[in-house]
Amino acid sequence: MDGDALVAELQAILGTAGVLTEPAATAPYLEDWRGLARGTALAVARPADTAEVAELVRWCARTGTAVVPQGGVTGLVNASAPHGPRAMLVLSLDRMNRVLEVDPVNSTLTAEAGCILQEAQRAAADSGLRLPLRIGAEGSARLGGVLATNAGGNLTIRYGNTRELCLGLEVVLPDGRVLDELKLLRKDNTGYDLKHLFIGAEGTLGVVTRATLKLVPAPTQSATVVLALSELDGVFDLLGRFRREAGDHLSVFELMPRILFDLVGRHLPGARDPLAARADWYVLVEVETAQHRPDLQALVGDVLASALEDEVITDGVVAQSEAQAAELRKLREQASEAQKVEGYSAKHDVAVPVDRLVDFIRAGTAAVADTVADARVVAFGHVGDGNVHFNVQSPAGDPDAAALRAATPALAERVHDLAVAMGGTFSAEHGVGRIKRAAFARHRPLKHDLGRALKRWLDPDDIMNPGVVFEPD
């Protein structure tokens, strides 16, 4: 089909506003966030509702056109940019961006898949509730992509990943049928819970178009602190103290190395070092409640006092306002952006049992030193669930990092092998994408083969995001 005929058929389905073909207009949709891959597309399709998505996917199935579902393009494993020898159509959900309902009685929010996460958070807050999902890219990530990757984030220690927050989905299947599992129910044992097929599937089984998510009461009291550890091993002691004293009020417990403070402070406006003395490792902690008791500031103060006395920490700062708390959160939430500005980094999103986290960081750091001696380890993450973002930054003064780029595949294999050997996983919260396909097949062969069989059954012509999660047929 020639270009004019293609555009005419797409415009017949979506209208002129729903089809982009000019290079300047399509360029932002063709590259992944990290800049590792840039592809081409027949066009960018921007449907306005579920009916248009369904008709578009039926057209793709009829013509054998591959379709790349796309949210905010904030992923890190190259799953959302068109790539490969086949003709591909980008299906962007950026026009389907509405919050449809906030239900205070059911404590739910229903929104279209193109809704930006931050907008959904605001809609919940306007109703006195909270969508307890916080990620660094929340200002541009869209709900469909968040669900398709089962994103985690800094609140996972208390509320779990996106999967735990999802009550229902509406999904357009690869043949254009619409699966309506958009429910407000917390109990429904009618056969298989099919929504879980699509959460974390990275757009390979269908297009998420709408979702219903759980909300929780908005916190009325919180305490945010940054603490300097005496030594890395003390992180477990500190986590135990907060768990004993704060219980379910503990919402954030994030480990950060000194280099992360330096990168954020160097590259991002408004970031500053909150502590006078330097340390090798820090922890960001948030404790919060929707109740008016206990006094969280006093509780946190007691934990800090005992940790200082026992030399678990060397220093700490407690936010005295929400503005100060936001400044402290920036140190962690802007980690990916600061690394991107600094230069190339090899990213490893792994998880190990919590008690092996320090062992993993040390062994992984030694592996890096053996592989690329002058590269810098930036290891940070969610201590409460064992997820560490073990990133390897370009050497200082060498943003292009030719040696590190060349060594990245071998380094990734060593890091992934190490995590798996410790009882962990090579992909904790960012998915498989195209980058980790070989690791998936090697480390989880039966799961890989069952997943591929499921995809072949639902999507026999491999039109949904081909080449993502599995090698293309």
C-alpha positions in Angstrom: 0.0 0.0 0.0 1.4 3.4 -1.0 1.7 6.2 1.5 -1.3 8.2 0.3 -3.5 5.2 0.4 -2.3 4.3 3.9 -3.0 7.8 5.2 -6.4 7.8 3.6 -7.5 4.5 5.2 -6.1 5.6 8.6 -7.9 9.0 8.4 -11.1 7.2 7.5 -10.8 5.5 10.9 -9.3 8.2 13.1 -10.0 11.5 11.3 -7.2 13.9 10.3 -6.3 14.8 13.9 -5.7 11.1 14.6 -2.9 10.5 12.1 0.6 12.0 12.1 2.9 11.5 9.1 5.1 14.6 8.9 8.7 13.8 10.2 8.7 16.7 12.6 5.4 15.5 14.2 6.3 11.8 14.3 9.9 12.2 15.6 9.1 12.2 19.3 7.3 8.9 19.0 10.1 7.0 17.3 12.9 7.0 19.9 13.1 5.3 23.3 13.7 7.5 26.4 17.3 6.4 26.8 18.1 7.2 23.1 19.3 3.6 22.5 17.0 2.9 19.6 15.3 5.0 16.9 13.0 3.5 14.4 10.6 4.3 11.6 6.9 4.0 11.4 4.3 4.1 8.6 2.5 6.7 10.7 1.6 7.6 14.3 -2.0 6.8 15.0 -3.7 8.7 17.8 -7.2 7.3 18.5 -9.7 9.3 20.6 -11.6 6.4 22.2 -11.8 2.7 22.6 -13.9 2.2 19.6 -11.3 3.9 17.4 -8.6 1.7 19.0 -10.6 -1.4 18.2 -11.2 -0.4 14.6 -7.6 0.5 14.1 -6.3 -2.8 15.5 -8.8 -4.7 13.3 -7.3 -2.8 10.3 -3.8 -3.8 11.5 -4.9 -7.4 11.8 -6.5 -7.4 8.4 -3.5 -5.8 6.7 -0.8 -7.6 8.7 0.6 -4.3 10.0 2.5 -4.5 13.3 1.4 -2.0 15.9 3.5 -0.5 18.7 1.3 0.6 21.7 2.8 3.7 23.3 2.2 5.6 26.5 4.6 8.2 27.8 7.8 6.6 26.4 9.5 6.6 29.8 10.5 2.9 29.9 14.1 1.8 30.2 14.2 -1.5 28.3 13.5 -0.3 24.7 9.9 -1.6 24.6 8.0 1.4 23.2 9.8 2.5 20.1 9.2 0.9 16.6 12.1 -1.3 15.7 12.7 -4.2 13.3 12.3 -5.1 9.6 8.5 -5.1 9.5 6.3 -2.1 8.7 5.0 -0.7 12.0 2.4 1.7 13.1 2.8 3.6 16.4 -0.4 3.6 18.4 -0.2 6.5 20.8 -2.7 6.9 23.6 -1.9 10.5 24.3 -5.4 11.7 23.2 -7.2 9.2 25.5 -6.0 11.1 28.6 -9.1 11.7 30.7 -9.8 10.8 34.3 -13.3 9.4 33.9 -14.4 9.0 37.5 -13.2 9.2 41.1 -15.5 7.2 43.4 -15.0 8.1 47.0 -17.3 5.4 48.3 -15.6 2.6 46.4 -12.2 4.4 46.8 -11.4 3.9 43.1 -10.3 5.9 40.1 -11.2 5.1 36.5 -9.2 6.7 33.7 -8.3 6.3 30.1 -4.9 4.7 29.4 -3.4 7.9 28.1 -4.0 9.7 31.4 -0.7 11.0 32.8 0.0 9.4 36.2 0.4 12.8 37.9 -3.0 14.0 36.6 -4.6 10.8 38.1 -2.8 11.5 41.4 -4.2 15.1 41.4 -7.7 13.9 40.7 -7.5 11.5 43.6 -6.1 14.2 45.9 -9.0 16.6 44.9 -11.4 14.0 46.3 -9.4 13.7 49.6 -7.9 10.4 48.5 -4.6 9.1 47.2 -3.3 7.0 44.3 -0.4 5.4 46.0 2.0 5.0 43.1 5.0 7.2 42.9 7.7 7.0 40.2 10.3 9.4 39.0 8.6 9.8 35.6 5.1 10.4 37.0 4.9 13.8 35.2 5.0 12.1 31.8 4.3 8.4 32.2 0.8 7.4 31.2 -1.4 4.9 33.0 -1.4 2.4 30.1 2.3 2.2 30.1 2.5 2.0 33.9 0.2 -1.0 33.8 1.9 -2.6 30.8 5.2 -2.6 32.7 3.7 -3.2 36.2 5.7 -0.3 37.4 6.8 -0.2 41.0 8.2 2.9 42.6 9.1 4.3 46.0 5.8 3.4 47.7 6.1 -0.3 46.9 7.2 -1.2 50.4 3.7 -0.3 51.6 1.3 -0.6 48.7 2.9 -3.0 46.2 3.5 -2.6 42.5 0.9 -1.4 40.0 -0.6 -4.9 39.8 -1.7 -4.7 43.4 -3.5 -1.4 42.8 -5.4 -2.5 39.6 -9.1 -3.7 40.0 -10.0 -3.8 36.4 -8.9 -3.2 32.8 -10.4 -2.7 29.4 -8.2 -4.1 26.7 -8.4 -4.3 22.9 -7.2 -7.7 21.8 -5.0 -8.4 18.7 -8.0 -9.2 16.6 -9.8 -6.0 17.6 -12.2 -7.5 20.1 -12.7 -5.5 23.3 -12.2 -7.4 26.6 -14.2 -5.4 29.2 -12.9 -6.4 32.7 -13.3 -2.8 33.9 -14.7 -3.6 37.4 -15.1 -1.8 40.7 -15.2 -5.2 42.5 -12.6 -6.3 45.0 -14.0 -9.9 45.0 -14.8 -11.7 41.7 -13.7 -15.3 41.4 -15.4 -15.9 38.1 -12.8 -18.0 36.4 -9.3 -16.7 35.6 -8.4 -13.1 36.6 -7.6 -12.1 33.0 -6.4 -8.6 33.8 -3.2 -10.0 35.1 -2.3 -11.3 31.6 -2.0 -7.7 30.4 -0.4 -6.1 33.4 3.3 -6.4 32.8 2.9 -7.7 29.2 4.5 -4.6 27.7 1.9 -4.2 25.0 2.5 -7.7 23.5 -0.9 -9.1 24.1 -3.2 -6.2 23.6 -3.8 -2.5 24.1 -4.9 -1.3 27.5 -7.5 1.4 26.9 -9.0 2.1 30.4 -8.3 1.0 34.0 -9.8 1.2 37.4 -7.3 1.6 40.3 -7.6 1.4 44.0 -7.3 4.6 46.1 -6.4 5.0 49.8 -7.0 7.7 52.3 -4.8 10.7 51.8 -2.2 11.1 54.5 -2.9 13.7 57.1 0.5 13.5 58.7 4.0 12.6 57.4 7.6 12.8 58.2 10.4 12.7 55.6 14.1 12.2 56.5 17.4 11.7 54.9 19.9 9.8 57.0 23.7 9.2 56.5 24.7 5.6 57.2 27.8 4.8 59.2 28.4 1.8 56.9 26.4 0.1 54.2 25.6 -3.0 56.4 23.7 -0.7 58.8 20.9 -0.3 56.3 19.2 -3.5 57.6 19.5 -2.4 61.2 17.9 0.9 60.3 15.1 -0.8 58.3 14.3 -3.0 61.2 14.1 0.0 63.6 11.6 1.8 61.4 9.6 -1.3 60.8 9.3 -2.0 64.5 8.5 1.6 65.5 6.4 2.7 62.5 4.8 -0.5 61.4 2.4 0.0 58.5 3.1 3.7 58.6 6.5 3.1 56.8 5.9 4.1 53.2 9.4 4.8 51.7 12.8 3.3 52.4 15.3 4.1 49.7 19.0 3.5 49.6 21.2 6.1 47.8 25.0 6.3 47.2 27.0 9.5 47.5 27.6 9.6 43.7 23.8 9.9 43.2 23.7 13.1 45.4 26.6 14.5 43.3 25.0 13.8 40.0 21.6 15.2 41.0 23.2 18.3 42.5 25.4 18.8 39.5 22.8 18.5 36.8 19.4 19.4 38.1 18.2 22.8 39.3 17.0 23.2 42.9 18.8 20.1 44.2 21.2 20.5 47.1 23.0 18.3 49.6 20.8 18.4 52.8 23.6 17.3 55.1 26.8 19.1 56.0 29.1 16.0 56.3 29.6 13.6 53.4 28.9 9.9 53.7 29.2 7.0 51.3 25.5 5.9 51.7 22.2 7.5 52.6 18.6 6.5 53.1 15.5 8.4 52.3 12.6 7.5 54.7 9.0 8.5 54.7 6.5 7.7 57.4 2.9 8.7 57.0 -0.6 8.1 58.2 -4.2 9.2 57.5 -4.8 9.3 61.2 -4.0 12.1 63.6 -2.1 9.8 65.9 0.6 8.8 66.6 2.9 11.9 66.4 5.1 10.8 63.5 7.7 13.6 64.0 8.3 12.3 67.5 8.4 8.7 66.4 11.0 9.5 63.7 12.9 11.6 66.2 13.1 8.7 68.6 14.4 6.3 65.9 17.0 8.9 64.8 18.2 9.4 68.4 18.6 5.7 69.0 20.3 5.1 65.7 22.8 8.0 66.3 23.5 6.7 69.8 24.2 3.2 68.5 26.3 4.7 65.6 24.1 3.2 62.9 23.9 6.6 61.3 26.2 9.6 61.5 23.8 12.4 60.6 20.2 13.1 59.5 17.8 15.8 58.5 14.1 15.9 59.1 11.9 17.9 56.7 10.1 20.7 58.5 7.6 21.4 55.7 6.1 19.7 52.6 8.4 21.9 50.4 11.4 20.6 52.3 10.1 17.0 52.0 9.8 17.5 48.2 13.4 18.7 48.1 14.6 15.6 49.8 12.5 13.3 47.5 14.2 15.0 44.5 17.5 13.4 45.4 16.0 10.0 44.7 13.3 10.7 42.2 15.6 12.6 39.7 18.2 9.8 39.7 17.5 8.6 36.2 17.4 12.1 34.7 20.7 13.1 36.3 22.4 10.0 35.0 21.0 10.6 31.5 22.5 14.2 31.5 25.8 12.9 32.9 26.3 10.5 30.0 25.8 6.9 29.0 24.9 4.3 31.7 24.4 0.6 31.6 21.2 -0.1 33.6 20.5 -3.3 35.6 17.1 -3.4 37.3 17.5 -6.5 39.5 16.0 -7.8 42.8 17.4 -10.1 45.4 16.1 -11.3 48.8 16.3 -8.2 51.1 19.0 -9.8 53.3 21.3 -10.3 50.2 21.1 -6.8 48.9 24.4 -5.6 50.4 26.1 -8.7 49.3 24.9 -8.1 45.8 26.0 -4.5 45.7 29.5 -5.5 46.8 29.8 -8.4 44.5 28.4 -6.4 41.6 30.8 -3.6 42.2 33.7 -6.0 42.1 32.4 -7.4 38.8 32.3 -3.9 37.3 35.9 -3.2 38.5 37.0 -6.4 36.7 35.1 -5.5 33.5 35.5 -1.7 33.0 37.9 -0.4 35.7 37.1 3.3 35.4 33.3 3.1 35.3 31.3 4.3 38.2 28.7 2.2 40.0 25.4 4.0 40.9 23.4 1.5 42.9 20.2 2.7 44.5 16.7 1.5 45.1 13.9 0.0 47.1 15.5 -1.7 50.1 12.1 -2.9 51.5 11.5 -5.2 48.5 15.1 -6.0 47.5 15.0 -4.1 44.2 18.2 -2.3 43.4 18.9 -0.3 40.3 22.5 -1.3 39.8 23.6 1.2 37.1 27.1 1.6 35.7 27.8 5.2 34.8 30.2 6.4 32.1 33.7 7.2 33.4 34.2 10.8 34.6 35.0 13.0 31.6 34.0 10.4 29.1 30.2 10.8 28.5 30.3 8.7 25.3 31.9 5.8 27.2 33.0 3.7 24.2 34.6 1.0 26.4 31.6 0.8 28.7 29.2 0.5 25.7 31.2 -2.3 24.2 31.3 -4.1 27.6 27.6 -3.7 28.4 26.4 -7.1 27.1 29.0 -9.0 29.0 28.6 -6.9 32.1 24.8 -7.3 32.0 25.3 -11.1 31.8 27.5 -11.1 34.9 25.2 -8.8 36.9 22.1 -10.8 36.0 23.9 -14.1 36.8 24.9 -12.8 40.1 21.3 -11.7 41.0 19.8 -15.0 40.0 22.5 -17.0 41.9 21.4 -15.1 45.0 17.8 -16.1 44.6 16.8 -13.0 42.7 15.7 -11.8 39.3 17.3 -10.0 36.3 14.2 -7.8 35.9 12.5 -6.4 39.0 10.2 -3.5 37.8 11.2 -2.3 34.4 10.3 -5.3 32.3 12.1 -7.3 29.6 11.6 -5.2 26.5 14.1 -5.9 23.8 17.1 -5.5 25.9 16.6 -8.5 28.2 15.1 -11.1 25.8 18.1 -13.3 25.9 18.3 -13.2 29.7 14.6 -14.1 29.9 15.1 -17.2 27.7 18.2 -18.2 29.6 17.2 -17.7 33.2 13.4 -18.5 33.0 13.2 -21.0 30.1 9.8 -22.6 31.0 8.2 -19.3 31.8 9.6 -17.9 28.6 8.2 -20.8 26.6 4.8 -20.7 28.2 4.6 -17.0 27.7 5.5 -17.3 24.0 2.9 -20.0 23.5 0.3 -17.7 25.1 1.3 -14.9 22.8 1.1 -17.1 19.7 -2.4 -18.1 20.8 -3.7 -14.6 21.4 -1.6 -13.0 18.7 -0.9 -15.6 16.0 0.3 -13.1 13.5 2.6 -11.3 16.0 1.2 -7.9 15.3 1.3 -6.6 18.9 4.7 -5.0 19.7 6.7 -7.7 17.8 10.2 -8.2 19.1 9.4 -7.1 22.7 9.8 -9.7 25.5 10.3 -12.5 22.9 12.4 -12.7 19.7 10.1 -12.1 16.8 8.8 -15.2 15.0 
